Amino acid sequence: MYKYLFGPVPSRRLGKSLGVDLVPSKVCSLDCVYCEVGKTTKLTTERMEYVPYEKVCMELEHFFGGNDDPDYITMSGAGEPTLNSRIGDVILFIKKIRPEIPVAVLTNGTLLHDSDVRQALSQANLVMPSLDAISNKAFQKINRPAPGLNPDIIIDGLAQFREGFTGQIWLEIFLLAGYNIDKKEINGIKQALKRIKPDRVQLNTLDRPGTIPGLKPLLLNELEDIKIQIGFDNIEIIASAVNARQKSSARGETEALIFSTVSRRPCTLEDLQNISGLHVNELNKYLSMMESKGVIAVEKQQRGVFYKLANN
């Protein structure tokens, strides 16, 4: 059991990701109302060596002594990783022992105005900051920052980091009904993106309970509308609840196609492959589910195995 490493865990954005936790729970520069980790217990912008560099390196060496390489090594976890004053040293250590594995940093972006932080992250392959608000009113309401932080400082830091960073920047915008989705706020974000110039913009909304009750996630059509309003060239919706609904919809469409096809005539697996375009393994998954539900039945004939409606 590791104290500072977690995973590898499946990540919808990074594949198989090994997490590195560089601050105790929950040390952060923000106390976001939507945070799934929980309420911030130490709200600060003070950088220090919150967890020992040597012990993190020892755990990394031990992990790579007996495990397969992950797709990414990610600085993330229970708080804001850039608060650790030795995050740059950890990244350089990883580059030394596993230069072929890309390093990602999940950050709220609040400390990128600090040149030391920008330098520390310069060796990362991917930095994933967030920007949820442009007006100080919305910023205070949704992000509840440590004293001294404001949206202008964050945007300036992101823009300065972009100027000197050669890796990828994927900027996340977390959207909540009643907090940061009015037209003025969205237009402000749109203008800020022209300065920040991220490689990708990712829209997110609530999936798990936040730190206060009554929060409302956006619906897919609302996210799509904001996506159009922002109009960034490379923008996507990453909300997991939305993705789950999309997958559910795709599953329903595939089952409907199979049902419609076999209701007309019994079909072999090859017939259904040609009609649906699905790989045989994927198609077998749907057929098994529909058979277990009693929707379709299997009938062996001289030409092979046929699928038909269960009541035929």
Sequence and secondary structure as in RCSB ss.txt:
>XXXX:A:sequence
MYKYLFGPVPSRRLGKSLGVDLVPSKVCSLDCVYCEVGKTTKLTTERMEYVPYEKVCMELEHFFGGNDDPDYITM
SGAGEPTLNSRIGDVILFIKKIRPEIPVAVLTNGTLLHDSDVRQALSQANLVMPSLDAISNKAFQKINRPAPGLN
PDIIIDGLAQFREGFTGQIWLEIFLLAGYNIDKKEINGIKQALKRIKPDRVQLNTLDRPGTIPGLKPLLLNELED
IKIQIGFDNIEIIASAVNARQKSSARGETEALIFSTVSRRPCTLEDLQNISGLHVNELNKYLSMMESKGVIAVEK
QQRGVFYKLANN
>XXXX:A:secstr
  SSEEEEEEETTTEEEEEEE S TTEESB  TT SS   SEE    B  S HHHHHHHHHHHHTTS   SEEEE
ESSS GGGBTTHHHHHHHHHHH TTS EEEE  STTTTSHHHHHHGGG SEEE B   SSHHHHHHHT B TT  
HHHHHHHHHHHHHH  SEEEEEEE  TTTS SHHHHHHHHHHHHHH  SEEEEE   S  SSTT     HHHHHH
HHHHH  SSEEE  HHHHHHHHHHHHHHHHHHHHHHHHHS B HHHHHHHH   HHHHHHHHHHHHHTTSEEEEE
ETTEEEEEETT 
